[in-house]
Amino acid sequence: MSVSDETTTVTGGIILTDAAAAKVKALLDQEGRDDLALRVAVQPGGCSGLRYQLFFDERSLDGDVVKYFDDVKVVTDRMSDPYLDGAVIEFEDTIKKQGFTIDNPNATGSCACGDSFS
């Protein structure tokens, strides 16, 4: 993939809940950088065939799809975007669980550990 300034802003795609956006914003504030975006990608791997990757990225890749949630920029590459259309990223902070979860209507199955999907 090449680095480029060519991106696409869309109205569909990934949905970042208010709680998830607030957590991402807090993490970005801790980093002290305003040039980072939350990159969400789908990669081959895991028990079910595909797995999610969420990480902060300063790059703009050719064909990136970009969405904004208040002050949070969410980026997906063009190959991952169809797998993530309608996926909801939530952040949970309870006694039982803390972390980001992805509810993806495109996933037809997942493994028992919840780290991968098909």
C-alpha beads as a LAMMPS data file, in Angstrom:
LAMMPS data file: protein, C-alpha beads

118 atoms
117 bonds

1 atom types
1 bond types

-500.0 500.0 xlo xhi
-500.0 500.0 ylo yhi
-500.0 500.0 zlo zhi

Masses

1 110.0

Atoms # bond

1 1 1 0.000 0.000 0.000
2 1 1 1.239 3.437 -0.811
3 1 1 0.983 6.483 1.381
4 1 1 -1.189 9.196 -0.158
5 1 1 -3.463 12.102 0.612
6 1 1 -6.320 10.558 -1.391
7 1 1 -9.101 9.500 0.973
8 1 1 -12.840 9.002 0.771
9 1 1 -15.266 10.279 3.391
10 1 1 -18.434 8.188 3.662
11 1 1 -21.737 8.264 5.485
12 1 1 -22.168 4.465 5.828
13 1 1 -19.520 2.092 7.096
14 1 1 -18.279 1.798 10.645
15 1 1 -20.220 3.227 13.582
16 1 1 -18.332 4.405 16.652
17 1 1 -20.572 4.750 19.714
18 1 1 -20.312 7.801 21.951
19 1 1 -18.604 5.722 24.662
20 1 1 -16.063 4.345 22.186
21 1 1 -15.406 7.794 20.701
22 1 1 -14.869 9.229 24.199
23 1 1 -12.386 6.466 25.062
24 1 1 -10.493 6.907 21.792
25 1 1 -10.370 10.672 22.383
26 1 1 -9.051 10.106 25.924
27 1 1 -6.352 7.761 24.623
28 1 1 -5.365 10.240 21.917
29 1 1 -5.191 13.010 24.517
30 1 1 -2.843 10.812 26.586
31 1 1 -0.605 10.394 23.522
32 1 1 -0.503 14.160 23.152
33 1 1 -0.794 13.963 19.377
34 1 1 -3.494 15.345 17.138
35 1 1 -2.221 13.741 13.925
36 1 1 -3.373 10.197 14.786
37 1 1 -6.499 8.395 13.601
38 1 1 -8.062 5.176 14.822
39 1 1 -7.386 2.661 12.065
40 1 1 -9.707 -0.341 11.919
41 1 1 -8.608 -3.163 9.644
42 1 1 -9.575 -6.712 8.811
43 1 1 -6.667 -9.118 8.380
44 1 1 -6.450 -12.830 7.555
45 1 1 -5.953 -14.929 10.661
46 1 1 -7.561 -16.285 13.790
47 1 1 -9.566 -19.488 14.169
48 1 1 -12.430 -18.281 11.972
49 1 1 -10.371 -16.862 9.123
50 1 1 -10.415 -13.085 9.709
51 1 1 -9.482 -10.896 12.643
52 1 1 -9.865 -7.238 13.550
53 1 1 -7.031 -4.819 14.157
54 1 1 -7.542 -1.483 15.922
55 1 1 -4.599 0.845 16.295
56 1 1 -3.579 4.483 16.088
57 1 1 -2.067 5.461 12.768
58 1 1 -0.556 8.650 11.409
59 1 1 -0.512 7.460 7.795
60 1 1 -3.002 8.096 5.029
61 1 1 -3.068 5.165 2.632
62 1 1 -4.246 5.319 -0.953
63 1 1 -7.993 4.651 -0.991
64 1 1 -8.574 5.054 2.753
65 1 1 -12.178 5.502 3.843
66 1 1 -12.509 8.166 6.548
67 1 1 -15.303 8.905 9.029
68 1 1 -15.391 11.478 11.801
69 1 1 -17.058 11.044 15.183
70 1 1 -16.798 14.429 16.884
71 1 1 -13.033 14.935 17.203
72 1 1 -12.155 11.313 16.421
73 1 1 -11.017 10.308 12.938
74 1 1 -11.674 6.655 12.046
75 1 1 -9.910 5.216 9.026
76 1 1 -10.322 1.909 7.186
77 1 1 -8.438 0.730 4.155
78 1 1 -10.460 0.047 1.014
79 1 1 -10.043 -3.736 1.290
80 1 1 -11.342 -3.861 4.897
81 1 1 -14.196 -1.408 4.395
82 1 1 -16.749 -3.852 2.868
83 1 1 -16.230 -6.257 5.800
84 1 1 -16.921 -3.429 8.268
85 1 1 -20.022 -1.832 6.719
86 1 1 -22.518 -1.386 9.563
87 1 1 -20.116 -2.667 12.223
88 1 1 -20.579 -0.967 15.598
89 1 1 -17.520 -0.351 17.760
90 1 1 -18.397 -0.027 21.435
91 1 1 -16.300 0.477 24.541
92 1 1 -17.302 -1.382 27.686
93 1 1 -16.005 -0.615 31.147
94 1 1 -17.613 -2.966 33.642
95 1 1 -16.443 -5.359 36.348
96 1 1 -16.757 -8.242 33.888
97 1 1 -15.223 -6.615 30.859
98 1 1 -13.174 -3.641 29.787
99 1 1 -12.276 -2.912 26.209
100 1 1 -13.509 -2.344 22.711
101 1 1 -16.012 -4.711 21.130
102 1 1 -17.169 -4.924 17.529
103 1 1 -20.680 -5.989 16.605
104 1 1 -20.440 -6.767 12.908
105 1 1 -23.590 -7.662 10.930
106 1 1 -21.380 -8.997 8.110
107 1 1 -19.817 -11.712 10.278
108 1 1 -21.386 -15.095 9.597
109 1 1 -19.533 -16.815 12.423
110 1 1 -16.919 -16.280 15.096
111 1 1 -14.618 -18.331 17.260
112 1 1 -15.280 -19.054 20.909
113 1 1 -12.720 -16.513 22.075
114 1 1 -14.328 -13.762 19.980
115 1 1 -11.053 -12.632 18.436
116 1 1 -11.838 -13.673 14.878
117 1 1 -14.779 -13.992 12.521
118 1 1 -15.799 -15.305 9.128

Bonds

1 1 1 2
2 1 2 3
3 1 3 4
4 1 4 5
5 1 5 6
6 1 6 7
7 1 7 8
8 1 8 9
9 1 9 10
10 1 10 11
11 1 11 12
12 1 12 13
13 1 13 14
14 1 14 15
15 1 15 16
16 1 16 17
17 1 17 18
18 1 18 19
19 1 19 20
20 1 20 21
21 1 21 22
22 1 22 23
23 1 23 24
24 1 24 25
25 1 25 26
26 1 26 27
27 1 27 28
28 1 28 29
29 1 29 30
30 1 30 31
31 1 31 32
32 1 32 33
33 1 33 34
34 1 34 35
35 1 35 36
36 1 36 37
37 1 37 38
38 1 38 39
39 1 39 40
40 1 40 41
41 1 41 42
42 1 42 43
43 1 43 44
44 1 44 45
45 1 45 46
46 1 46 47
47 1 47 48
48 1 48 49
49 1 49 50
50 1 50 51
51 1 51 52
52 1 52 53
53 1 53 54
54 1 54 55
55 1 55 56
56 1 56 57
57 1 57 58
58 1 58 59
59 1 59 60
60 1 60 61
61 1 61 62
62 1 62 63
63 1 63 64
64 1 64 65
65 1 65 66
66 1 66 67
67 1 67 68
68 1 68 69
69 1 69 70
70 1 70 71
71 1 71 72
72 1 72 73
73 1 73 74
74 1 74 75
75 1 75 76
76 1 76 77
77 1 77 78
78 1 78 79
79 1 79 80
80 1 80 81
81 1 81 82
82 1 82 83
83 1 83 84
84 1 84 85
85 1 85 86
86 1 86 87
87 1 87 88
88 1 88 89
89 1 89 90
90 1 90 91
91 1 91 92
92 1 92 93
93 1 93 94
94 1 94 95
95 1 95 96
96 1 96 97
97 1 97 98
98 1 98 99
99 1 99 100
100 1 100 101
101 1 101 102
102 1 102 103
103 1 103 104
104 1 104 105
105 1 105 106
106 1 106 107
107 1 107 108
108 1 108 109
109 1 109 110
110 1 110 111
111 1 111 112
112 1 112 113
113 1 113 114
114 1 114 115
115 1 115 116
116 1 116 117
117 1 117 118
